[in-house]
Amino acid sequence: MTDPVLLVEDELFIALDVQATIEAAGFAVEGPCMTLVEAQEAVERRNAAFAAAVLDVRLADGTVFPAADRLHAAGVPLIFHSGHADDADLRQRYPRAMVCPKPSAPETLSEAIRRCASLNGDKQQAAG
């Protein structure tokens, strides 16, 4: 069983759509986390053990960056799925992150998740 994909998205209908995309790609979903507080609790609860994380940038209670920093430090592949993200800033802050601007076709997001999870799995096998 692979680790789940963390989903952080504060817009309910988008969260449900992305959740369906993640599940169709063959992964379990942790979330959706609608706030930064919920995201940080999920990261803490699972000790940042995720195949990948799909993150909206702007949430009702702030930006996702504190949770993203923790995930990044733990080596979790990040996929930013946002309509309000500064692509250059994200790439500078998280060089290996993928950026899938909203709206993204489900196939595009699904492929990004599979690619990130595959890279993460390869990295864990090399470490083990």
C-alpha positions in Angstrom: 0.0 0.0 0.0 1.4 3.4 -1.0 1.2 6.4 1.3 -1.8 8.7 0.6 -1.7 12.0 -1.2 -2.3 15.0 1.0 -4.9 17.3 -0.4 -5.1 20.9 0.8 -7.9 22.9 -0.8 -10.3 25.4 0.7 -13.0 25.4 -2.0 -15.3 22.5 -1.4 -16.3 21.7 -5.0 -12.7 22.0 -6.3 -11.6 19.8 -3.3 -14.1 17.1 -4.2 -13.1 17.2 -7.9 -9.4 16.9 -7.0 -10.1 14.2 -4.5 -11.8 12.2 -7.3 -8.8 12.8 -9.6 -6.4 11.5 -6.9 -8.5 8.4 -6.3 -8.9 7.7 -10.0 -5.1 7.9 -10.2 -5.0 5.0 -7.7 -4.2 6.8 -4.5 -5.9 7.2 -1.1 -6.5 10.8 -0.1 -5.6 12.5 3.2 -8.0 15.4 3.4 -9.2 17.5 2.0 -7.7 19.9 4.5 -9.6 23.2 4.1 -7.3 25.3 6.4 -3.6 25.7 7.2 -4.4 24.4 10.7 -6.0 21.2 9.3 -3.0 20.8 6.9 -0.5 21.1 9.6 -2.4 18.7 11.8 -2.4 16.1 9.0 1.3 16.5 8.4 1.9 16.1 12.1 -0.5 13.1 12.4 1.1 11.2 9.6 4.6 12.4 10.3 4.7 13.8 6.8 4.4 10.3 5.2 2.7 11.1 1.9 3.3 9.9 -1.6 2.8 13.5 -2.7 0.9 16.7 -1.7 -1.5 18.7 -3.8 -1.6 22.2 -2.3 -3.7 25.3 -2.9 -1.6 28.4 -1.9 -4.2 30.7 -0.4 -6.4 29.3 2.3 -9.0 30.9 4.5 -6.6 31.2 7.4 -3.4 32.1 5.5 -1.0 30.6 3.0 0.0 27.0 2.8 3.7 27.7 3.1 4.3 26.6 6.7 2.9 23.2 5.9 4.6 23.1 2.5 7.9 23.9 4.2 7.6 20.9 6.5 6.6 18.6 3.7 9.5 19.9 1.6 11.9 19.3 4.4 10.6 15.7 4.7 11.1 15.1 1.0 7.4 14.9 0.1 6.9 15.9 -3.6 4.8 19.0 -3.9 2.2 19.9 -6.5 0.9 23.4 -6.2 -2.6 23.6 -7.6 -3.6 27.3 -7.3 -5.0 30.2 -9.3 -3.2 32.7 -7.1 0.4 31.4 -7.1 3.5 33.2 -8.3 5.1 30.6 -10.4 8.6 32.1 -10.2 8.4 32.4 -6.4 7.2 28.8 -6.0 10.0 27.5 -8.2 12.6 29.5 -6.3 11.2 28.4 -2.9 10.6 24.8 -3.9 12.8 24.0 -6.9 11.5 20.4 -7.4 7.8 21.3 -7.0 5.4 21.0 -9.8 2.9 23.8 -10.6 -0.5 22.9 -12.0 -2.4 26.2 -12.3 -6.2 26.2 -11.7 -8.0 25.1 -13.6 -6.0 22.0 -14.6 -7.4 19.2 -16.7 -7.8 16.1 -14.5 -5.4 14.2 -16.8 -2.7 16.8 -16.2 -3.1 16.7 -12.5 -3.3 12.9 -12.4 -0.1 12.6 -14.4 1.7 15.0 -12.1 0.6 13.0 -9.0 1.7 9.7 -10.6 5.0 11.2 -11.6 5.7 12.7 -8.1 4.6 9.5 -6.3 6.9 7.5 -8.5 9.8 9.7 -7.9 9.1 9.6 -4.2 8.9 5.8 -4.2 12.2 5.5 -6.1 13.8 7.8 -3.6 12.5 5.7 -0.6 13.7 2.5 -2.2 17.2 3.9 -2.7 17.3 5.1 0.9 16.0 1.7 2.2 
